[in-house]
Amino acid sequence: MKKSKVNYKILTIIILNSFILISSKLAFSNNNLFVIKGNKFTDTNAIVSLLDEIPKTIDKQYSNDIIKILNDSNLFSDVSVNVEDNKFIIIVKEFPNIDNFYFDNNERLKDEDLLLITSQLDFTNLNNKSLNLFINETKNLYETFGYNNVIIEYREKLYQDTNTADLYFDIKEGKITKINKIIITGNSIVTSQDIREIIQSKTKSFRNIFANNNYKPPQIERDEFIVSNYYKNIGFLDVMISTKIEYLDNSKVNIYFDIIEGYKYTLSSIKISDENKILPKYTQDKIYTIIDDSKSNDNTFSIKKIQELKNNISSLIINEGIDFFEINTLDTLNNKNIDIIFQIRRIDPRYTKQINIVGNNRTFDYVIRRELDIVEGDAIYENQIQNIRNKLISLNLFESVIVKEDIINNSTSNLIIEVNEKQTGIFNAGVSLGTIDGFSIVTGLRERNFYGTGRSLEILLNTSEDKNQFKLITSDRLSYEYDANINYSLNFKQDDFSKTSSYKLDTLSAGTGISYRLNKNLKHNIDLAYVLKDYNVTDSSTVSNSILTSSGTNMSYILENALIYSSLNPGFISKKGNYLNYNNVIETPTGSKNGFIKNTITFKKYHNYNKNIFGLQTKLGNMFSLNNDDILTDDKFSLGGRWLRGFDSYGVGPRNSRTSYVGGNNIAAAKLDYSYELSNQSNFPIFLNIFNDYGLVWENNTRPTHSDNNLRSSAGFGIKYYSPIGPIGFIWGFPLMEEEYDIKRMFLFSIGNID
């Protein structure tokens, strides 16, 4: 038996004494009106203080009012009132105070969870109202976890001498109710599959065996809102969503979503109204340019689109140097056509007296305040509150952020920032298995709010047959506007290239870098690192000359620039959009024989038509030495494996003999992919993939045994499954253009990395 013991007797005494202190004067003046009987533990003055609204006239008509007031106090199980000798004679019977709560058979909810409910409800004595509220709140909480058949029974043990009680609850949790089917009817504009993708309620399937299909009534309400909001943002403002639950048994339900889509509304016109003539003509022209751009693609009315447009206009006006204004949205309906007027008018400024931050139990105040573009004494202007919220949400430290004004008068207000902190520590452990990389174990720890400073700390451990790595990264935010961060890293790695290139390599590096966003899609990273490399030759007869002459410890500085453009769709599956990465690496020859400049361009393009995905990936690279010496093999380009399927990793390119890969100074590769989504749900999709790859690596200063400029090609097919345990890939590749010394691998299998 699990038990929890909480004593509320002292708390009750404190509360009653507070009543006495607060209302002692009033109670004294009214004592001649009331005679209290039956109260053994509740102070008479505390009871009298509850009756301060009763007129000072003795009239029997007020008896019912007295009874109601005392019953509502939840202190008494029975109250009666008589009038005698020009006084109200009040007889009460007190509820027992609860000394202890005991809980049995609760597994999903712990005792601490249940005791928290009692404290939130102020459940301190044995009254029916609090008891029923506790049972209902407990059942509601169980429902959020999928337990919909909870039975709660109770009994009390009374102690007459102290008028206290122990309360025992027996909680029969029952089985979790599962969703068997989700049936969607009435929809023609939006497909049932699209609706199933956006709602939170899920069903299990062969492909989605790890889905959480618990039936949660509060989640159904959220699903109704989600679907309704989706329709309204594509113009169907009158959409009606109703749900019906069909209970198959105590553990299974079918959920029916019945949708009445209604009519589609179009956006007829958008105008602005400048009541106070605060906007110059050129500012109005800019606003109408924004409006025209928003209407250029689609005239469908969307609540989301209108709000985004309003925010953009507000930001433009602020950038024009106009601070104190507000924008009201007026809409006019004309036969399914909606006209919008943004009414812009000047307002008097309000100045901030105090900025109060609450809810940050862990995060230091300065982490929040440094994101604010306002201090005490500054004026609060349009869009500022939303900007503050956006900045704080972008920190990814808070579940929710509420920013509001506490208006003191027409010119002064306090700014209140309420945050609800989220769990910021994440521990990851994973396994990767494949024919290319072999078996590896990856563990990582990431804390996004290290000791409440807002600083991110990440630790990564990676071990496999050919590689061991320890990596420590910490980053700190520099700017919200530019999404700028400064990073510090320490990295130790052991690579075993003895099978492919006849040497082993230990690398220790320490560096710092800055990343920032130039616009929505364009990002720039710049990193500087101090690097120590220790080369251990395993076969001097086949290893490259550059490795042989550099055997031992080498030191260098590396400067890396990366310019990244991405318009790829969000998520882990690339279906549409473009990606371009220009990477420049400069390694100094200081303390080492090799220094180089290396440039790489990677381009990806995806086009999605229905369930057909067409993909193009290209990679171009060139590098040259800064000191007319050969570049070390681990720095050179390699080809094979995922970039040239059908060939082994390091299977194509310059090599000494057939066993030792020495790399090339140039690379050119292209991948053509066609993928078709076989599954009918998007959480864990399955794709059929057909591909055709091209590539070559060439030019090596050491004149290796095999060094040619001939193009290689392959084609094949595969299955990609984005499972709950990670992506799984099966790939069959067949060389079309090859050389006799190439190393082929016509089957690839991978868990964890399939791209």
Secondary structure by P-SEA (a helix, b strand, c coil): cbbbbbbaaaaaaaaaaaaaaacaaaaaaacccccccccccccaaaaaaaaccccccccccaaaaaaaaaaaaccccbbbbbbcccccbbbbbbcbbbccccccccccccaaaaaaaaaaaccccccaaaaaaaaaaaaaaaaaacccbbbbbbbbbbbccccbbbbbbbbbccccccccbbbbcccccccaaaaaaaccbbbbccccccccccccaaaaaaaaaaaaaaaaaaccccbbbbbbbbbccccbbbbbbbbbccbbbbbcbbbbbbccccccaaaaaaaaaaaaaaacccccccaaaaaaaaaaaaaaaaaaccccbbbbbbbbbcccbbbbbbbbbbbbbbbbcbbbbcccccccaaaaaaacccccccccccaaaaaaaaaaaacccccbbbbbbbcccccbbbbbbbbbbcccbbbbbbccccccccbbbbbbbbbcccccccbbbbbbbbbcccccbbbbbbbbbccccccbbbbbbbbbbbbcccccccbbbbbbbbbcbbbbbccccbbbbbbbbbbbbbbbbcccccccaaaaaacccccbbbbbbbbbbbccccccccccbbbbbbbbbbbbcccccccbbbbbbbbbbbbbcccbbbbbbbbbbbbbbcccccccccccccccccccccccccccccccccccccccccccbbbbbbbbbccccccbbbbbbbbccccccccccccccccccccccccccbbbbbccccbbbbbbbbbccccccbbbbcccccccccc
